[in-house]
Amino acid sequence: MEPAFATPGGQRGPAEHERREQIIRAADEHFRHYGYAKTTVADLAKAIGVSAAYVYRFFESKQAIGEAVCAMTLARIDDELFAIADDAERSAADRLRALYRCLADRGIELFFKERRLHDLVTAAVEGRFPSVMRHKQVMLEAATRVVVAGRASGEFETKTPLDEVCRAIFETLEPFAHPMLLELKEPPELEASVEAVSNLVLRSLAP
């Protein structure tokens, strides 16, 4: 019999298990096709040929399954943000512009091309899912790495306290990662906002 110990985000059972991955894959597919709100645990159980009770051996609720899918989705973006921040081949200014562009581009993909995922990410933001909170930490950390690199290279000013600068940049990045704010803009308007905001921030960072 498998051990039934609690894992983060409302997950149960062993940390690595083929059935858990099946459930997450089925949930990802259903959320994209039907939407988070219209998908039930019974739907996911039927999709992989098990009972709903069996699904609950791995996740304590539909929200916990949603958290797992959200974490998987946001982790891809987080990896990309860190790759941009650590790209020593680019100037710090280019990296900072790329952070804004990355968030906007992924936002367009998630909330315009993959519209059904909007329900899930909105629920995640409203419910303060751990993956959303981590995503915010990644945005702040990525911005910090870029600012530190820019100061070291002489591209950015060094008089303002580092934590103040990075927090301010994070506040300008966050709207491009917020589903309820993104849905207020059409892609061309969003792209114009990226350009305007990143230009303004970079002017404020000039030595």
Residue pairs with C-beta under 8 A, 6 or more apart in sequence:
2 13
2 14
2 17
2 57
3 13
3 14
4 12
4 13
4 57
5 12
5 13
6 12
7 13
7 15
8 130
9 64
9 67
9 68
9 71
9 129
9 130
9 131
10 59
10 60
10 61
10 63
10 64
10 67
11 20
11 58
11 59
11 60
11 64
11 68
12 56
12 57
12 58
12 59
12 60
13 20
13 57
13 58
14 20
17 58
19 48
19 50
19 54
19 58
20 58
22 48
23 44
23 48
23 55
23 58
23 59
23 65
24 65
24 68
24 69
24 72
26 44
26 47
26 48
27 39
27 44
27 65
27 66
27 68
27 69
28 69
28 72
28 73
29 47
30 39
30 43
30 44
30 47
31 39
31 66
31 69
31 116
31 117
31 119
31 120
32 114
32 116
32 117
33 116
34 43
34 116
35 116
35 119
35 120
36 66
36 116
36 117
36 119
36 120
36 123
37 119
37 123
39 62
40 62
41 52
41 55
41 56
41 59
41 61
41 62
41 65
42 52
44 55
44 65
45 51
45 52
45 54
45 55
55 65
59 65
59 68
63 123
63 127
63 129
66 120
66 123
66 124
66 129
67 124
67 129
67 130
67 131
69 120
70 120
70 121
70 124
70 129
70 131
70 132
71 129
71 130
71 131
71 134
73 110
73 117
73 121
74 131
74 132
74 134
74 135
75 131
77 102
77 103
77 106
77 135
78 134
78 135
78 138
80 102
80 106
81 99
81 102
81 103
81 138
81 139
81 142
82 138
82 141
82 142
82 145
84 95
84 98
84 99
84 102
84 142
85 95
85 99
85 141
85 142
85 143
85 145
85 146
85 149
86 145
87 95
87 98
88 149
90 98
91 150
91 153
91 155
92 146
92 147
92 149
92 150
92 153
92 155
92 156
93 150
93 155
93 202
95 146
95 149
96 143
96 146
96 147
96 150
96 169
96 198
96 201
96 202
96 205
97 198
97 202
99 139
99 142
99 143
99 146
99 173
100 173
100 176
100 194
100 197
100 198
101 194
101 198
103 139
103 173
103 176
103 177
104 176
104 190
104 191
104 193
104 194
107 176
107 177
107 179
107 182
107 190
108 182
108 187
108 190
110 117
110 118
110 121
110 179
111 117
111 118
111 121
111 179
111 182
111 183
112 187
118 179
118 183
121 132
121 179
122 179
122 180
123 129
124 131
124 132
125 132
125 178
125 179
125 180
135 177
136 170
136 174
136 177
139 170
139 173
139 174
139 177
140 166
140 167
140 170
143 166
143 169
143 170
143 173
144 162
144 166
147 156
147 162
147 165
147 166
147 169
147 205
148 162
150 156
150 205
151 157
151 158
151 162
154 207
155 205
155 207
156 205
156 206
156 207
157 205
157 206
157 207
158 207
165 205
169 201
172 197
172 201
175 181
175 182
176 182
176 190
176 193
176 194
182 190
185 193
